[in-house]
Amino acid sequence: MESLGGLLVADFSRVLAGPYATMLLADLGADVVKIERPDGGDDTRAWGPPYADGQATYFLGVNRNKRSIALDLRDAGDLEVARALVARADVLVENFRPGTMERLGLGYEQVSAANPGLVYCSVTGFGAGKGAELPGYDLVVQAVGGLMSVTGEPSGPGTKTGVALVDVITGLHAALGVLAALRHRDATGRGQRVEVSLLTSLLSALANHASAFAAAGVVPRAMGNRHPSIVPYEVFEAADRQIVIAAGNDRQFRALCEVLDRQDLAADPRYTTNAGRVADRLTLVPELSRTLATASADTWFAALTSAGVPCGPINDVAGAFALASSLGFEPVVDGQVANPIAMGRTPASYRLPPPGLGQDAAWVREILGR
């Protein structure tokens, strides 16, 4: 048995936020039908290199466990197939520009009358109101949504994150909203519309930075690898490579000083509390740096971890996967990044590889009786 077995999802989304959400649903057992345009399909099919077996790895990374049908929604016959699929679906996910689905006769009000149990999830960049015409690209939202202003060095340019983080966060919010709406439907028989936007998802994900502004009117600024409210919580240079140390409380700071044989720092009244360490970071951090530079990152990693001090060397992606494997995880399954959710009774499954464009048209038409 699978958690979402028996659910049919009509996936009109493309690129990352929507497809990431629907892949999570698919991993948990839902039948996801990906509706793609015939002339190339999802944009990410062409986003390469790199490629694996001739397919863009970008597309492969967020489209497993799905079936694909190629439909030209400007064609009356293909549009009828899409409408028939929506009439049967439990969930619909779309990330067209606001108003597009309505023009196709596939808007929520139009389809929910015939399918009142439908959970209809719309993913937008900036909502369906005044921001409807703004382009919903992750990089743009990172810029206008404040993330780039708190990323990078204080004197440097605005810096994006190394992955399209806003898309991923929005996809998680979309999947969570769908699951909550399905829970409500189970209790009442009624579906509902779920709306998530890249902008509001980012504002929520700014977490402590957003709270600093909302609650105290503080506008955060970029601090490089440093933390505005915790010291030491940053990157240090060991003798051979970089290591991060995240001493989040006074006990961990004292343990850090013990391992470094710098009890003088633990005893210094300027540094006995986190607030004091934040106030005097410009004197404390150089002292820590001087000592950390005397041994290798692996030496400090082993010693500090044994002492309960959160730390770790900066790995590349290969190193990150190697670490996960060494800890007993199975981070790669059939050439795909494993679903991170571990469930004791209904684990994620890997039933289908990412589909070729339109390869499942016969399966879809069969379940629709067409």
N, C-alpha and C positions, 0 to 999 in steps of 0.2 A: 504494500500500500504506500502511496505517496501523498504528501500533505495536500497538494493541490490537484491530485489526480481527478480527471473528469471535467476540469474547467477548460473552456475553450476561449482563447484570447485572440482577438483580431488586432494585429499589430500594424498600424499605419505609420509607425515612427521610423526615423532613420538617423544616421550618424551615431551619437553616443548616449545621451541621457535616456531617451525612450528605449532604445535597444538594450541598454544595460538593465533597465527595470524589467523588461519583458524576459530577458535571459534569466534573471533571478527567479521569476515566476516559473519559467520553463524548467529550470534546474530542480524546482520543488514539485514538478509533476504536471504542470499545466500544458495543454496542447496549444502551442503558439503558432499561428499562421501569419507569416510576414508578407504583407502586401507591398510589392515593389513595382516601380515603373519598368516597362519592358526594355527601354533604351538605356541599359546600364545598371538598373536597380539602385540599391542603397549607395549613396555617394562614397561610402568608405570602401566599397569594392575596388575603387580606383585609387585609394590613398596608399600608395606604395612607392618605392620599397620601404621596408622589407616585405618579402613574399615567402610563402611556404607552399610548395607544390603549385606554384603559379597563382596563388590567391593572396591578396593583401592581408597581412597579419592583423591590421587594424580591424578589418571586418570580422576575421576569425575570432577575435578576442571577445566579441559581445553578441554573437549570433548562434551559439550552439543550441541544440535541443529545439530548433525551430524548423518549420516547413515554409517553403517559399512558393508564392504564386505571383506571376507577373500580370498585372492588370493596368490597362490604360484607362484611368478614371475619366478621361474625356470621351471615351467610347461608350455608347449606351449599353451595349451588351456586357462589357466588362464591369461597368458601374452596377448593373443589376446583380452580377455575381458578388460584388463587394457588399451590396445591400443585403443580399441573402445571407452572407456570412455574418454580418453584423446582427441580423435578426436572430441568429442562432447563438451568438456569442454570449459568454458570461461577462467578459471584460473587453473593452476597447481602449487602446492606447494610441494617441496621435500627437504629433508635434508639428503640424502644418502651421503656416501663418494663421492667426485668428481670422475666422470668416471663411476659410477655404472649405472646411468640412460642411458648413452650412450651405455654401453654394453648390455642393455636390449632393445635397439632400441627405447628408450623413451627420448633421449636427445633433447634439444631445436631445433637444426638444423634438426633433424630427424622428429620431429612431427609438426613443424611450417610450413613446406611445404604444408602439407595437411590441416592444421588448422592455417592459417595466422593471425587470430585474437586472438590467444591464448596468454594470459599473463602468463609467465612461471617464477616462483619465486624459486630460489635456495638459501637455507640457509646452510652455511658452518661454520666450526669453524674458519678456517684461510685462506679461499679463495680456488680457484681451481688451483693455481700455485704452488709455492715452498712450500706452507703450506698445500698442499692437503692431505698429509699423517699424519698430526698432529691430535691427537684426540680432537674432538670438544666438550669437556665437560665443563660446566659452571665453576666448581671449578678450572680446569686447566687454563681457560682463565682469571678468576679473579687473579690467581697467575701471569701468564706471562704478562698479560695486565696492570699490575700496580695497580689494585684496592686494593689488599691485602696490598700493601705497604703504602696506605694512610688510612687504616682502623685499628682500635685498638689503644692501648696505645703506646707511643713512645718507651718505653723500652721492650715492649712485642713482641711476635711472630707475623708474618703476620696473619691477621685475615680476614676470609671471611664474607660477609654479611649474615644475617640470612635467606635470601631467595635467590633462584637462579636468582638474579637480572639481570645478563647479558642475560640469556635466555629470560626473560620477555621483556627487552629493545629491543633485537633483533627481537622478535615477533612483537613488535609495529612497528619497522622500516620496517619489511617485509609487514605488513598490509598496512602501508602508501605507500610503493613503489607499491604494487599491485593496490591500489586505484588511484594513479597518472597514472599508466600505463593504467588502464581502462578508465580514462578520455581522455588520448591520443588516445586510440582505438576508443572511441566514436566519436572523431573528424576526424580520418584518416582511420579507419577500420583495422589498423595494430596493432597487439600485439607486445610484445617485451620481452626480458629476463630481469628479475630483480634479482640482486644478493646482498645479505647481508651476512655479516660474524659476528660472535660473537666478534672477535677481534676489527674490525673497529667500530662496534656498541658501544663497551665499550669505546674505545678511544674518541668517540664523547660524550658519556655520562659522561666522567670524567670532562666535562664542565670547571669550573674555574681552576681546577688542570691542565687539558690539555692545556688550554690557557696560564697558567703561564709558562709552558714549551715551547710551540710553539712560543709564542710572546716574552718571556723574558729569556728563558733558565733556568728557576727556576725549580728544581726537588722537588716536594712536598714530605713531609714525614708525617707519621702518627702522629696525635695530639690528639688521644683519642676522646673525645666529644667536643673538642674545634675547633674553626674556625680560619684559618690562617689570615683572613682579616677582621673579625668583632669581636668586644668585647663589651658587654657580649653576647655570643652566644654559650651556653653550658649547661651542667647539673649541678644543684645545689642540695644540701641536705636541704630539709625543715625539720621541726621538726619531721615529721612522715614518709615521703617518698621523692622520688626524683621529681624534677620539672625541666623542661627546660625553659630557657629564651632566646629569640632571639631578642634583641634590635638592629635593623638593621640601625638605624639612630640616630642623636643627639637628636631629639625631643623625641623619644622613651626612650632614656637613661635618659633624664631629668624627664620624667614621671615616670620611674622606681624609680629614687631617691626620687621623691615626695611621692610615695606610701610607700617606705621603711623608710620614714622620715630620709633620708640621703642626705639632701640638701648640706651637706658639700662636698659630692663627686661630685655633679653636678657643684659646684662652683670651684672645684679644677682645675687649669689650665692644669694639666696633663691629665684630662679626658674630657675636653670640646669638643674635636673632636674624631671621630672614630680612626683616625690615632694615636692620642695620647693614646687612650685607648688600642690599639693594642700594642704600644711600651711599655706601663706600665701595661700590664695585670697582671704581677706578684704581683703588689701592690694593684691593684683594685679588682681583683677577691676574694682574702681573705676577704676584707672588705664587699663585697656583701654577701659572704657565711656566715659570722658571723651574719649578720642581718637576712638573710633568714632562718637560723636555729631556729629562735625564734617563728615561727608560722607554722601551717600546710600547706601542699601543696594546699589543697582546699581553704584555706583562701587567700593565695597569688594568686591563679588562679582567684578567683572571683575579688579581688581588682585590680590586674594588668590588667585583661581583660577589666574591666570597664574603666581603664585609657588608654586603647589603646596600651598596651604593649604585644606583641606576647609571649605567654607562654603556658604551659600545663603540667600536671602531666604525668609521664610515665605509660601508660596503658599496660596491657597485651592484647592479641588479643580479649578476651571476652569483655574487657573494651572498646576497639576500636569499636567493633560492637555495643555495647550499646550506645556509644557516637553518632555514625552515626544515630541510631534509634531515639535518643533523639532530634536530629537536623532535623528530618523530612524525612530523607532518608529511603529507603527500601533496606538495604544492602544484604538481603537474600531473594531469590525468589525460592520457591519449593526446598529448601535444597541446593541451589547453590548460590554462590556469584554473586550479580547482576552486569550486565554490567555497567561501570561507565559513559557511554556517554548518556546524556539526550538530546533528540531531540524532538522538538515541534510537528513535523508533521509525522515523521517516526521513532518512538522510537524502541529500541531494543525489540526483542520478545523472548519468551522462549517456543518454539514449541515442542521440543523433548528432552527427558532426554538423558544423555550419553548412547551410544548404547552398547548392548552386542556384543561380537565378532561375526562378520559375519551375524548379524541378519537381515540385509537389502539386502541380495543377490537377493531375488526375485524382490524387487523394482528396483534395479540397472539394472538387466537383462531385466526387462520390458521396462524401458526407452531406453535401447539400442536395443530393439527388438530381444533379445536372449533368 
